[in-house]
Amino acid sequence: MASAMVLRKTPKTLHYYSYALRTLPSELRQLSGVATAGKPQPQSKPEHADPSSSSSFTFSSDENANASRTKTNEEEDPIYVKGLKTTASSSSSQSDSVSMPMSFMTGSIVGKRFYQNVSTRKADDGNGWTVMLDYRTLKSPSKRPLKCPTPALAMAVAAEWDYQQTDGIRPFTMPLMKLACTALERVRLTRPKVIENLMKKFHQDLVFCRAPADNDLTKGVFERQVEKIDPLLKWLESEFGYKPVIYSSFFGGKQEEGLVTAIEGLLKRTNDCELAAIDAIAAAAHSVVIAIGIFRGRLNIEEAIELIRLEEDLQVDSWGLVEGGHDVDIADLKVQVASAAVFLGLCRRK
C-alpha cells in the first residue's frame, strides 16, 4: 500500500527534489508565507492556557500517552493530542505535549493533520533552526528539539509538514525530515559505526564490479560500463591518488590500502548531516563511490541514477518494463537519491 502511495506521489515529489537545489532561493521566498524564518506568528491559544507552560511536538512513542490508550481495537495508530495545562478543575490526565507513535518512521499513515500553521524560528540556544507546528516545537524521537543547521533546511522540512493533507500525515512524503532525524539521532551518536559499515561496503562497490567482456550475454553490459563508469573511476584515481581495482566476482575484491585510507579519512572529516546524506545515497545506490561523487559535485542526480540502474535498464530495454515492479523501483530510487542530494545541498546553504 505504501509503495502504491509513493508511486502516486512521485511526479510532484520528484519535480520538487530534482529542481530544488537549482531553484532554491526563489522557492524559499515562495515558502515564506508557509514557513517563515524567525519567530513564528502568534497563535491563538485557549483562554485557560497557562502562558508559562512549555509546549512541544514529538513523533516518538510516549509512555504517558500509551498509558491513556483505550482498550478498543483501532484500525490505525492514533496520535495522542493533549492540550496545554489547564485549571485545577480540568482533567489531571492532560499534559502539554503531543506524542506520535513510532509507526511515524515506518511509512504508515499515522493520523489526521492536527495543526494549522507551520513556521520556523531560531533555536532558543541560538544553535540552529527549529520547526514549529502552531505553537509546538517539532522534536526528535529522543524528544530533543529537531534542530536544522541552516534556515534553508528548516524551511524545507517545514514545507514537508505543510504539504500534509487533512485526512492523514504521510511520513513517506517527508524524506528531508527523516534525514534530519537520522543526522541528529543516529549519526551523531554512532559516527564510528556508520563509517565502519560504509567501509565494509566499499570493497564490494557497484562501480568496481565489471561484467565479463568475452561472453555474448554480458558483452553489451561490459561496453556500457566502460563508457559510463570508467570516467568516474578515472576521477576517483585523480582525486585520491590510487587506481581502483576492477573485478568480475560477485563476492567483490580488495582495494588498495591507500585508497581505503583516503576514503575513510574523507568520511571522518564530514559533519553529521553530510555523513547522513552519504550513508543514505550509498544505501540506495549500493555504492560509496557514487555517494562520494555526489558529495564532491562530480555527479548530479540524473547521472548517479543512470549509473545505479545501468544493468537493469539494459535488461528493460531488451525484455520490457514490468509495471508495478520496475516503475515503482525507479520512482523509489529517484526519491531516495534526490532527497539525500537536496538535503546535502540545503545543509550547506547559509
C-alpha positions as CSV (number, residue, x, y, z in Angstrom):
1,M,0.0,0.0,0.0
2,A,2.8,2.4,0.9
3,S,4.6,1.6,-2.4
4,A,1.4,2.5,-4.4
5,M,1.1,5.7,-2.5
6,V,4.8,6.6,-3.2
7,L,4.2,6.0,-6.9
8,R,1.1,8.2,-6.9
9,K,3.1,10.9,-5.1
10,T,6.1,10.5,-7.3
11,P,5.6,13.2,-10.0
12,K,5.2,16.0,-7.6
13,T,7.9,14.7,-5.2
14,L,10.5,14.3,-8.0
15,H,9.6,17.6,-9.5
16,Y,10.3,19.3,-6.2
17,Y,13.5,17.5,-5.3
18,S,15.0,17.4,-8.9
19,Y,15.0,21.2,-9.1
20,A,15.2,22.2,-5.5
21,L,18.9,22.9,-5.5
22,R,18.8,24.9,-8.7
23,T,15.7,27.0,-7.8
24,L,16.1,27.1,-4.0
25,P,16.4,30.9,-3.5
26,S,13.1,31.6,-5.3
27,E,11.4,28.6,-3.7
28,L,12.3,29.8,-0.3
29,R,10.8,33.1,-1.0
30,Q,7.6,31.4,-2.1
31,L,7.6,29.3,1.1
32,S,8.0,32.4,3.3
33,G,4.3,32.6,3.8
34,V,4.2,28.9,4.9
35,A,7.5,28.6,6.9
36,T,8.7,32.0,8.0
37,A,12.2,32.3,9.2
38,G,12.5,33.9,12.5
39,K,9.8,33.9,15.2
40,P,6.5,32.3,14.2
41,Q,3.4,34.5,14.2
42,P,1.5,34.4,17.4
43,Q,-1.0,31.6,17.5
44,S,-4.3,31.8,19.4
45,K,-4.5,29.7,22.5
46,P,-7.4,28.6,24.7
47,E,-8.3,31.2,27.3
48,H,-7.5,28.7,30.1
49,A,-3.9,28.1,28.8
50,D,-1.1,28.7,31.1
51,P,1.4,31.0,29.3
52,S,4.3,29.8,31.4
53,S,3.8,26.2,30.4
54,S,6.1,24.8,27.6
55,S,4.6,23.1,24.6
56,S,6.2,20.8,22.1
57,F,5.5,18.2,19.4
58,T,7.4,14.9,19.2
59,F,6.9,11.9,16.9
60,S,8.3,9.3,19.3
61,S,6.4,6.9,21.4
62,D,5.3,8.3,24.8
63,E,4.7,6.2,27.8
64,N,2.2,8.6,29.4
65,A,0.3,8.8,26.1
66,N,0.4,5.0,25.7
67,A,-1.0,4.6,29.2
68,S,-4.1,6.5,28.2
69,R,-4.8,4.4,25.2
70,T,-8.2,2.8,25.3
71,K,-8.6,-1.0,25.1
72,T,-10.7,-0.8,21.9
73,N,-9.2,-2.1,18.7
74,E,-8.3,0.7,16.3
75,E,-7.6,0.4,12.6
76,E,-4.6,2.7,12.7
77,D,-2.1,4.0,15.3
78,P,-3.6,7.1,16.9
79,I,-2.0,10.4,17.6
80,Y,-2.3,11.5,21.1
81,V,-3.0,15.2,21.2
82,K,-3.2,16.8,24.6
83,G,-3.7,20.4,25.3
84,L,-1.8,22.9,27.4
85,K,-2.0,22.6,31.2
86,T,-5.4,23.9,32.3
87,T,-7.0,24.9,35.6
88,A,-7.3,22.6,38.6
89,S,-10.8,21.7,37.6
90,S,-9.6,20.2,34.4
91,S,-8.8,16.5,34.0
92,S,-5.5,15.6,35.6
93,S,-4.6,13.4,32.6
94,Q,-3.9,16.4,30.4
95,S,-0.4,17.5,29.6
96,D,1.4,20.0,27.4
97,S,2.9,17.5,24.9
98,V,1.8,16.0,21.7
99,S,3.1,12.5,21.1
100,M,3.1,10.4,17.9
101,P,3.7,6.6,17.8
102,M,6.9,5.2,16.3
103,S,5.0,4.0,13.3
104,F,5.6,7.5,12.0
105,M,9.0,6.3,10.8
106,T,7.7,3.2,9.0
107,G,5.7,4.7,6.2
108,S,2.2,4.2,7.6
109,I,-0.4,7.0,7.6
110,V,-0.3,7.9,11.3
111,G,-3.4,10.1,11.8
112,K,-5.1,13.2,10.7
113,R,-3.4,16.6,10.5
114,F,-3.8,18.3,13.9
115,Y,-2.1,21.6,13.2
116,Q,-3.0,24.7,11.2
117,N,0.2,26.7,10.6
118,V,3.9,25.7,10.1
119,S,6.8,28.1,10.7
120,T,10.5,28.2,11.5
121,R,12.5,30.1,14.1
122,K,16.0,30.4,15.5
123,A,16.6,27.8,18.2
124,D,16.3,29.0,21.8
125,D,20.0,28.4,22.4
126,G,20.9,30.2,19.1
127,N,22.3,26.9,17.7
128,G,20.4,26.0,14.6
129,W,16.8,26.4,13.5
130,T,13.6,24.7,14.7
131,V,10.3,23.9,13.0
132,M,7.0,25.0,14.7
133,L,3.7,23.3,14.3
134,D,1.3,26.0,15.5
135,Y,2.9,26.8,18.9
136,R,4.6,23.4,19.3
137,T,8.2,22.7,18.7
138,L,9.0,19.7,16.5
139,K,11.1,17.2,18.4
140,S,13.2,14.2,17.5
141,P,12.4,10.6,18.6
142,S,14.5,11.2,21.8
143,K,12.4,14.3,22.5
144,R,15.0,16.8,21.8
145,P,14.2,19.9,19.6
146,L,14.8,18.9,15.9
147,K,17.5,21.5,15.1
148,C,18.5,22.1,11.5
149,P,21.9,23.6,10.8
150,T,20.6,26.1,8.2
151,P,17.4,28.1,7.8
152,A,17.1,26.7,4.3
153,L,16.8,23.1,5.6
154,A,14.4,24.1,8.4
155,M,12.1,25.8,5.8
156,A,12.3,22.7,3.6
157,V,11.3,20.5,6.5
158,A,8.5,22.9,7.4
159,A,7.3,22.7,3.8
160,E,7.1,18.9,4.0
161,W,4.9,19.3,7.1
162,D,2.7,22.0,5.5
163,Y,2.2,19.6,2.5
164,Q,0.4,17.1,4.6
165,Q,-3.2,16.6,3.9
166,T,-6.0,16.9,6.5
167,D,-7.0,13.3,6.1
168,G,-3.7,11.9,7.3
169,I,0.1,12.5,7.9
170,R,2.1,10.5,5.4
171,P,5.8,10.0,6.6
172,F,6.9,8.6,3.2
173,T,6.4,12.1,1.8
174,M,8.9,13.7,4.3
175,P,12.4,12.4,3.4
176,L,14.2,15.5,4.4
177,M,12.8,15.4,7.9
178,K,13.7,11.7,8.2
179,L,17.3,12.5,7.2
180,A,17.5,15.4,9.7
181,C,16.4,13.0,12.4
182,T,19.0,10.5,11.3
183,A,21.8,13.0,11.4
184,L,20.7,14.2,14.9
185,E,19.9,10.9,16.5
186,R,21.9,8.1,14.8
187,V,24.9,9.6,13.1
188,R,25.8,11.9,15.9
189,L,25.8,9.1,18.4
190,T,27.3,6.3,16.2
191,R,29.7,8.0,13.8
192,P,32.4,5.4,14.0
193,K,29.9,2.6,13.4
194,V,28.4,4.4,10.4
195,I,31.8,4.9,8.8
196,E,32.8,1.3,9.6
197,N,29.7,0.0,7.8
198,L,30.4,2.2,4.8
199,M,34.0,1.0,4.5
200,K,32.8,-2.6,4.7
201,K,30.7,-2.0,1.6
202,F,33.5,-0.1,-0.2
203,H,35.3,-3.3,-1.4
204,Q,32.1,-4.6,-3.0
205,D,31.2,-1.3,-4.5
206,L,28.9,-1.4,-7.5
207,V,31.3,0.6,-9.8
208,F,34.2,-1.8,-9.2
209,C,32.3,-4.9,-10.5
210,R,32.7,-5.4,-14.2
211,A,30.8,-7.8,-16.4
212,P,32.9,-10.3,-18.4
213,A,33.8,-9.0,-21.9
214,D,34.1,-12.4,-23.5
215,N,30.5,-13.5,-23.0
216,D,27.8,-12.8,-25.6
217,L,25.2,-12.3,-22.9
218,T,27.2,-9.7,-21.0
219,K,29.2,-8.1,-23.8
220,G,26.7,-5.2,-24.1
221,V,26.8,-4.6,-20.3
222,F,30.6,-4.5,-20.3
223,E,30.7,-2.0,-23.1
224,R,28.1,0.3,-21.3
225,Q,30.1,0.0,-18.1
226,V,33.3,1.1,-19.9
227,E,31.5,4.0,-21.4
228,K,29.7,5.3,-18.3
229,I,31.6,4.1,-15.3
230,D,35.3,4.4,-16.4
231,P,35.2,8.2,-16.3
232,L,34.1,8.0,-12.7
233,L,36.9,5.6,-11.9
234,K,39.4,7.9,-13.5
235,W,38.1,10.8,-11.5
236,L,38.4,8.7,-8.3
237,E,42.0,7.9,-9.2
238,S,42.9,11.6,-9.8
239,E,41.0,12.7,-6.7
240,F,42.7,10.3,-4.2
241,G,45.8,9.2,-6.0
242,Y,45.2,5.5,-6.2
243,K,43.9,3.4,-9.1
244,P,40.8,1.3,-8.2
245,V,40.9,-2.4,-8.6
246,I,38.3,-3.8,-11.0
247,Y,37.0,-7.3,-10.6
248,S,34.3,-9.5,-12.1
249,S,33.3,-11.5,-9.0
250,F,30.1,-11.0,-7.2
251,F,31.9,-11.5,-3.9
252,G,34.0,-8.4,-4.5
253,G,37.7,-7.7,-4.4
254,K,40.3,-5.9,-2.3
255,Q,41.1,-2.3,-2.9
256,E,44.5,-0.8,-2.3
257,E,45.1,0.2,1.3
258,G,46.0,3.7,0.3
259,L,42.6,4.3,-1.4
260,V,40.8,2.7,1.5
261,T,42.6,5.1,4.0
262,A,41.9,8.1,1.8
263,I,38.1,7.3,1.5
264,E,37.9,6.7,5.3
265,G,39.7,9.9,6.0
266,L,37.2,11.8,3.9
267,L,34.2,10.3,5.7
268,K,35.8,11.1,9.1
269,R,36.1,14.8,8.0
270,T,32.4,15.1,7.2
271,N,29.8,16.6,9.6
272,D,26.8,14.7,10.8
273,C,24.4,15.9,8.1
274,E,27.0,15.2,5.3
275,L,27.6,11.7,6.6
276,A,23.9,11.1,6.9
277,A,23.4,12.1,3.3
278,I,26.4,10.0,2.1
279,D,25.1,7.0,4.0
280,A,21.6,7.3,2.6
281,I,22.9,7.6,-1.0
282,A,25.3,4.7,-0.6
283,A,22.4,2.5,0.8
284,A,20.2,3.4,-2.2
285,A,23.0,3.1,-4.8
286,H,24.9,0.2,-3.3
287,S,27.9,2.4,-4.0
288,V,30.0,4.5,-1.7
289,V,31.9,5.9,-4.7
290,I,28.6,7.2,-6.3
291,A,27.7,8.8,-2.9
292,I,31.1,10.5,-2.7
293,G,30.8,11.6,-6.4
294,I,27.6,13.4,-5.5
295,F,29.1,14.8,-2.3
296,R,32.1,16.2,-4.2
297,G,30.0,17.5,-7.1
298,R,31.3,15.1,-9.7
299,L,27.9,13.5,-10.3
300,N,24.4,15.1,-10.4
301,I,21.2,13.2,-9.5
302,E,20.4,12.1,-13.1
303,E,24.0,10.8,-13.7
304,A,24.0,8.9,-10.5
305,I,20.7,7.2,-11.1
306,E,21.9,6.2,-14.6
307,L,25.0,4.5,-13.2
308,I,23.0,2.8,-10.5
309,R,20.4,1.4,-12.9
310,L,22.9,0.7,-15.8
311,E,22.5,-3.1,-15.9
312,E,18.8,-3.1,-15.1
313,D,18.0,-0.5,-17.7
314,L,19.7,-2.6,-20.3
315,Q,17.5,-5.6,-19.3
316,V,14.4,-3.4,-19.5
317,D,15.4,-2.2,-23.0
318,S,15.8,-5.9,-24.1
319,W,12.8,-7.5,-22.3
320,G,10.5,-4.7,-21.4
321,L,9.4,-2.9,-18.2
322,V,7.3,-4.7,-15.6
323,E,4.5,-2.4,-14.4
324,G,4.2,-2.3,-10.7
325,G,7.7,-3.6,-10.4
326,H,10.4,-1.7,-12.4
327,D,8.5,1.5,-12.4
328,V,8.0,1.5,-8.6
329,D,11.7,0.7,-8.1
330,I,12.7,3.5,-10.3
331,A,10.4,6.0,-8.6
332,D,11.7,4.9,-5.1
333,L,15.3,5.2,-6.2
334,K,14.8,8.7,-7.6
335,V,13.2,9.9,-4.4
336,Q,15.9,8.4,-2.2
337,V,18.8,9.7,-4.1
338,A,17.3,13.1,-5.0
339,S,16.1,13.8,-1.4
340,A,19.6,12.9,0.0
341,A,21.3,15.1,-2.6
342,V,18.9,18.0,-1.9
343,F,19.4,17.5,1.9
344,L,23.1,17.7,1.4
345,G,22.8,21.0,-0.5
346,L,20.4,22.5,2.0
347,C,22.8,21.7,4.9
348,R,25.5,23.7,3.1
349,R,23.3,26.7,2.2
350,K,23.5,29.6,4.7
